[in-house]
Amino acid sequence: MSGCGAEKGLISIDEALALIQTKVKALAVEMLPLAKGLHRYLAKAVYSDVNLPSFSQSAVDGYAINSSLENLQDTVFDVVGEIKAGSGLNHQLADGQAMRIFTGGKIPERTTHVARQEIVVVESDSQIRLVEQLKPQADIRFTGEEVQAGQQLAEIGQKVNIGALAALSMAGVQALEVFREPKVAVVITGDEVAETAEDLHAGKVFDANGPLLKAWLQDYGIDVDILHIADEAEQVTQCFERLKQHYDVIITTGGVSVGDYDFVRPCAFETGFEQIFWKVKQKPGKPLFFAEYTAQHHHCYLLGLPGNPAAVYVCMQIYGKALLDALQNQRQSLAWFSGLLTHDLKSDARERFLRMHAYFEQGQLKLQSLAKQQSHMLSNLMQANCLVRIPANIKLEVGQEVSGVFIHN
Amino acid sequence: MSGCGAEKGLISIDEALALIQTKVKALAVEMLPLAKGLHRYLAKAVYSDVNLPSFSQSAVDGYAINSSLENLQDTVFDVVGEIKAGSGLNHQLADGQAMRIFTGGKIPERTTHVARQEIVVVESDSQIRLVEQLKPQADIRFTGEEVQAGQQLAEIGQKVNIGALAALSMAGVQALEVFREPKVAVVITGDEVAETAEDLHAGKVFDANGPLLKAWLQDYGIDVDILHIADEAEQVTQCFERLKQHYDVIITTGGVSVGDYDFVRPCAFETGFEQIFWKVKQKPGKPLFFAEYTAQHHHCYLLGLPGNPAAVYVCMQIYGKALLDALQNQRQSLAWFSGLLTHDLKSDARERFLRMHAYFEQGQLKLQSLAKQQSHMLSNLMQANCLVRIPANIKLEVGQEVSGVFIHN
């Protein structure tokens, strides 16, 4: 039975990530106006319809001139007009003529040079004199010198960040084919959530996981409501039954271990989910559960996070991001850096994600571990700016190289 | 006259940044529900009202036991009840008694040990036997071991990122005092904006600056409408007159140079703005203009960006971010890294921000410059992931250390 995978033993972090990156089917493609495309992934490469610049233009405020002379110093020109940026007329210069031109202005036909205003003396309303020698074609931006019509601007799979959006705007791109954004539901399981400080005396705790997941998804660009359900099999089953039809992803917290109240796995199986993996040899986040429900033309993925908030945080930064990106066909999105430890680290039987403070020193990235790494503790996230991967069963020494991801957001 | 600063000569990047960071007055403080505080800056430190954990609790699924024996291996206990996470009853154990307990469950009074379920054999409905020796107080999370009531959780000025928000949630923090978000208006000046490909033949260009600024501000968390106005003094003046009353920041593009159509500075002075600086010894972005309008209880800052899109991009990443952060009293927000050049670089008379591709190699950050750095070109933003600061008047060689900022967004 595919629902049962514990016997196979724990899988590694790399195996878990590879299963997410390869098993997850990409969502449908949609066409969006460019301005709505920020932070999406391109489903199709983008080619330019135009040359950039689209016409030869001045790079400075100055004068376009036409001269057949070799030496232009002290030459006088007749000023026959003015061209500003966005001016539509097509001008033409005869030998000995000049036109006042501003940055971005369209170069007149038969221009031989552009003289920036700093090397020009205005002799009268209609005459200028150059005070320096000038190289031909200096300070002209030529048609197509940045981009030729038909040239590729952006690759398939590329993320549309601010710079990409601006560059595509400059080429007049109006719309993009991107992958649809995942529809995500979040379910917090458990009876232990406190509403007020009084509830703490009754053995309850304030909920960090709901606010954490709402903020994390908001930052990713997805607005979610947080559902809370009790540790009761019937409620969990009904919830999954309803959500699996409408959502691409269900993220749960808690209830994925082997305790008597861990209903997420059995209820997932009850509602037709098939396990892709369960239990990863990592700290925090060992009980991580990943499953898929398949209907005609629809898949729903269940990412069952452990209940401890540090495990939720780490698993979202690593597996949550990998899952949401894979749904948009981006399967290599985690940006691993490499840095050097500032201290020794003890060995541990499981691979670990440690919250650390990274800083740059003389071109090197230094990594300083923080106290209070246990899975029920979050307070060191006030100082942490990265998660660092520490291999299992090895004692590391100061200066050794390890990899991690930044957590700026 | 304070409006005129060109004669003083160009200032350096550091001087310009220091003027923004010191001259800008912080906005008012507001109280927000914690969930609305993401990406804001704290106006007041946050202290914990509670201990974390708030009560001693089990770190595992297992049994809480009370035993006066030294050696617990093969000892049998009477199971007298069950405690799950969130269960409110106060239990007490007598010597030789055990209670089933789940992760997060409140430790009964007089508990001496917690035995994880892996080292327990269930002998009958009411009896268990330990199969291993057990250290006292293992697998117990003690009251206040992470945070003590009254302890500082977050510092004044700290940015509320996802991790901070989650950590504050866990301590039951309901509301935050943060600086108000700046109200920003964006004004694109110039007659050269093309609407269709036909307009390109008339010397116009597609607008990159409007979409760039809208996306940049959206990513920062501020929704803006983009205003377009022609290069006409009367229109620019009317626009500033209206906006200065209602906005904390006016960002303009174009019209800050010394061309005959550069109306931003004269119109700013006309409407009561005083110059803080004009012209920075940098490439791109030399004509950058910064001014302040002061009324009773209200300041409006004008950030006059050059018209070239690469200058707009670079100036927003550096000065735009510094300004919006300073308004929220965060005056050291640019996260400069240091990295090593992968190639030589020619000298230039101005300090430069070059768009580069940064990558990690054996704990070092390597910086590879990209082609097409001119200020009217943006296409290399498809590959760039950082802006690197190159000092003026110095030839740099491969392996030399330079600083920069990442541009992931």
Interface residues (C-beta under 8 A of the other chain):
Chain A: L34 A35 L38 H39 D49 V50 L52 P53 S54 F55 Q57 A59 D61 I83 K84 A85 G86 S87 G88 L89 F102 T103 G104 G105 K106 R141 E146 V147 L153 A154 E155 Q158 N161 I162 G163 A164 L165 A166 A167 S169 M170 A171 G172 G190 D191 E192 V193 A194 A197 L200 H201 A202 G203 K204 V205 F206 D207 A208 N209 G210 P211 L212 K214 A215 W216 Q218 D219 D231 S257 V258 G259 D260 Y261 G307 N308 P309 Y313 A335 W336 F337 S338 G339 L340 F360 E361 Q362 G363 Q364 L365 K372 Q374 H376 M377 L378 S379 L381 M382 A384 E401 I407 H408 N409
Chain B: L34 A35 L38 H39 D49 V50 L52 P53 S54 F55 Q57 A59 D61 I83 K84 A85 G86 S87 G88 L89 F102 T103 G104 G105 K106 R141 E146 V147 L153 A154 E155 Q158 N161 I162 G163 A164 L165 A166 A167 S169 M170 A171 G172 G190 D191 E192 V193 A194 A197 L200 H201 A202 G203 K204 V205 F206 D207 A208 N209 G210 P211 L212 K214 A215 W216 Q218 D219 D231 S257 V258 G259 D260 Y261 G307 N308 P309 Y313 A335 W336 F337 S338 G339 L340 F360 E361 Q362 G363 Q364 L365 K372 Q374 H376 M377 L378 S379 L381 M382 A384 E401 I407 H408 N409
